[in-house]
Amino acid sequence: MDGFDGLYKELYSHCMLCPRQCGVDRLKGERGFCGETSEIRIASACLHFGEEPPISGTGGSGTVFFSGCTLRCRFCQNYQISREGMGGTVTADELCGIFLTLQKRGAENINLVTATHFIPGVIRAVLRAKEAGLLIPVVWNSSGFEETDILKLLDVVVDIYIPDMKTLDGAFARRFFYSPSYPEKAVRAISLMSGKKTRSMENGMLKSGLVMRHLVIPGGIPQTRAVLEWYKNNLEPEAMLSLMFQFIPVGISDMKENEAPDRYVNREEYEEVMDIIRRIGIDDGFIQDPANDGDWLPDFGRRNPFPSSCAIPVWHFSDDDNLIRDR
């Protein structure tokens, strides 16, 4: 651990952790695109039962939601934490304690959601947790917008990768998350992830490997077709696909021309995507049913951001003792 301290300071003092390459000194409190300093901030930790079956299992995925984001999609369902800064500060030791508490509560894994901008602190916390008895797999759950040189640092702590492949269209990426380089960066990052861990299953649970997620956008079927073809040609059969139809219009609006679609994926679009899946010949993964309301949209202002059937809270930034009992 001592040898990591120098690298920790280097990575935060001139931050190049993500493709934004802001170069700010986060140790001095400066903030780049992600909006965060070097202090780790999280909004919620819970046993989550809404992930893919080999991730949630029967015990739930020990999901930790980090504040801030390197992408900040205009249709982000977690916009309260990715764009609005909701969350509370934790030390590496406190984060280590949260990991161990999740394991004690029966979590199948530790699921790190959107933690790219906190990689140095997260590595420190996971290493401490492993020294203290963390035995369950660690999941890297990200937007896919990563720097490959930085990703290599995760080799010692991550077992399972769950990246998004949002789009291969640079114009779409420019419009909705201000980064025309997203396709290039995501292709390189996900290709690297796919070679890191061989798929390993035990009693129906994923212990190592990669699941590539893709969210279908209303009116975006050509983009989905391109992503599915890329998956088929580059990741199958080693990686699994998770095709999501949970797009919910959340009304994020900064500039009129960049507004996200204001409707759900319709039945015709769903059937068209299913036809693409059949024609391409993808048969290893998971497919959601289309969403038709926002009832389960997370609200991170609540101690349990999700419907009670979907999650059991363990930690929330607003709780007085920062450890939520089963309730």
Residue pairs with C-beta under 8 A, 6 or more apart in sequence:
1 124
1 127
1 128
4 123
4 124
4 127
7 120
8 120
8 121
8 124
9 27
11 17
11 119
11 120
11 150
12 25
12 26
12 27
12 38
12 120
13 25
13 26
13 27
13 28
14 23
14 24
14 25
15 22
15 23
15 24
15 25
15 26
15 32
15 117
16 22
16 23
16 147
16 150
17 70
17 116
17 117
17 119
17 120
17 147
17 150
18 33
18 34
18 70
18 116
18 117
18 145
18 146
18 147
18 150
19 70
19 145
19 146
19 147
19 179
19 181
19 182
19 185
20 32
20 33
20 34
20 70
20 179
22 32
22 33
22 34
23 32
24 30
24 31
24 32
26 32
26 36
26 37
26 38
27 37
27 38
29 37
30 37
31 37
33 70
33 72
34 68
34 69
34 70
34 117
35 68
35 69
35 85
36 67
36 68
36 117
36 118
38 120
38 121
39 89
40 66
40 89
40 90
40 91
40 92
40 95
40 118
40 121
40 122
40 125
41 66
41 67
41 68
41 87
41 88
41 89
41 90
41 317
42 64
42 65
42 66
42 67
42 87
42 88
42 90
42 95
42 98
42 315
42 317
43 65
43 66
43 67
43 80
43 81
43 86
43 87
43 88
43 300
43 305
43 316
43 317
44 63
44 64
44 65
44 300
44 305
44 313
44 315
44 316
44 317
45 62
45 63
45 64
45 65
45 98
45 101
45 102
45 313
45 314
45 315
45 316
46 60
46 62
46 63
46 304
46 305
46 306
46 311
46 312
46 313
46 314
46 315
47 59
47 60
47 61
47 62
47 63
47 102
47 105
47 106
47 107
47 311
47 312
47 314
48 56
48 60
48 61
48 62
48 63
48 111
48 306
48 310
48 311
49 56
49 60
49 61
49 309
49 310
49 311
50 56
50 296
50 306
50 310
50 311
51 61
51 63
51 111
52 162
52 206
52 211
52 240
52 242
52 286
53 204
53 286
54 201
54 204
54 205
54 206
55 61
55 108
55 109
55 111
55 139
55 160
55 162
55 205
55 206
55 211
56 108
57 108
57 204
57 205
58 108
59 105
59 106
59 107
59 108
60 106
60 107
60 108
60 311
60 312
61 107
61 108
61 109
61 111
61 139
62 99
62 102
62 103
62 105
62 107
62 108
62 109
62 110
62 111
62 136
62 314
63 111
63 113
63 141
63 311
64 95
64 98
64 99
64 102
64 110
64 111
64 112
64 113
64 115
65 78
65 81
65 87
65 113
65 114
65 300
65 305
66 81
66 87
66 112
66 113
66 114
66 115
66 117
66 118
67 81
67 82
67 85
67 86
67 87
68 81
68 82
68 85
68 87
68 114
68 117
69 76
69 81
69 82
69 83
69 114
69 117
69 143
70 116
70 117
70 143
70 145
71 82
71 143
71 145
71 177
71 179
71 182
72 82
72 83
72 177
72 178
73 82
73 143
73 166
73 176
73 177
74 175
74 176
74 177
74 252
74 254
74 258
74 259
74 260
75 176
75 217
75 247
75 249
75 250
75 252
75 260
75 261
76 82
76 83
76 250
76 252
77 246
77 248
77 250
77 297
77 298
78 113
78 114
78 298
78 300
79 250
79 252
80 86
80 298
80 299
80 300
80 301
81 87
81 114
81 300
82 114
83 252
86 300
86 301
86 317
87 300
87 317
88 317
88 318
88 322
90 98
90 322
92 121
92 124
92 125
92 128
93 125
93 128
94 322
95 121
95 122
95 125
96 125
96 126
96 128
96 129
96 132
98 314
98 315
99 110
99 125
99 126
99 129
99 134
100 129
100 132
100 133
100 134
101 314
101 315
101 323
102 110
102 314
103 110
103 133
103 134
103 135
103 136
105 312
105 314
105 326
107 136
108 136
108 137
108 205
109 136
109 137
109 138
109 139
109 159
109 160
110 126
110 129
110 134
110 136
110 137
110 138
110 139
111 139
111 141
111 162
112 122
112 138
112 139
112 140
112 141
113 141
114 141
114 142
114 143
115 122
115 140
115 142
116 142
116 143
116 145
116 146
116 150
119 150
119 153
119 154
122 157
123 153
123 154
123 156
123 157
126 134
126 138
126 157
127 156
127 157
130 157
137 159
137 160
137 206
137 207
137 208
138 157
138 158
138 159
138 160
139 158
139 159
139 160
139 161
139 162
140 154
140 158
140 160
140 161
140 162
140 163
140 193
141 162
142 161
142 162
142 163
142 164
143 163
143 164
143 166
143 186
144 163
144 164
144 165
144 166
144 182
144 185
144 186
144 189
144 190
145 177
145 179
145 182
145 185
145 186
145 189
146 163
146 185
146 186
146 189
147 185
147 189
148 188
148 189
148 192
151 189
151 192
151 193
152 192
155 196
158 196
158 197
159 197
159 207
159 208
160 197
160 206
160 207
160 208
160 209
160 210
160 211
161 190
161 193
161 194
161 196
161 197
161 209
161 210
161 211
162 210
162 211
162 212
162 213
162 242
163 186
163 189
163 190
163 193
163 210
163 212
163 213
164 186
164 212
164 213
164 214
164 215
165 186
165 190
165 212
165 213
165 214
165 227
165 230
165 231
166 173
166 177
166 182
166 186
166 214
166 215
167 173
167 182
167 183
167 220
167 223
167 227
168 183
168 187
168 223
168 226
168 227
168 230
169 183
169 223
169 226
170 180
170 181
170 182
170 183
170 184
171 180
172 220
172 223
173 179
173 180
173 181
173 182
173 183
174 180
175 257
175 258
176 258
176 260
179 185
187 230
190 210
190 212
190 235
191 234
193 210
194 210
194 234
194 235
194 238
194 239
196 210
197 208
197 209
197 210
198 208
198 209
198 238
199 206
199 208
199 209
199 210
199 238
199 239
199 240
200 206
200 207
200 208
200 209
201 207
209 238
209 239
209 240
210 235
210 238
210 239
210 240
211 239
211 240
211 241
211 242
211 285
211 286
212 231
212 235
212 239
212 240
212 241
212 242
213 242
213 243
213 244
214 224
214 227
214 228
214 231
214 241
214 242
214 243
214 244
215 244
215 245
215 246
215 247
216 224
216 243
216 244
216 245
216 247
216 265
216 269
216 270
216 273
217 223
217 224
217 247
217 260
217 261
217 265
218 247
218 261
218 263
218 264
218 265
218 266
218 269
219 261
219 269
221 269
221 272
221 273
221 276
224 273
224 276
225 276
228 241
228 243
228 276
228 277
228 280
228 282
229 280
231 239
231 241
231 282
232 280
232 281
232 282
235 241
236 282
236 284
237 284
240 284
240 285
240 286
241 282
241 284
241 285
241 286
242 285
242 286
243 273
243 277
243 285
243 286
243 287
243 288
244 288
245 265
245 270
245 273
245 287
245 288
245 289
245 290
245 291
246 288
246 291
247 261
247 264
247 265
247 291
248 264
248 291
248 294
248 297
249 260
249 261
249 262
249 263
249 264
250 260
250 294
250 297
251 262
252 259
252 260
253 259
264 290
264 291
264 292
265 290
265 291
266 290
267 290
270 290
274 287
277 287
295 307
296 306
296 307
296 310
298 305
298 306
299 305
301 318
303 313
303 316
303 318
303 319
303 324
303 327
304 311
304 312
304 313
304 316
305 311
305 313
312 326
313 324
313 327
314 323
314 324
315 322
315 323
315 324
316 322
316 324
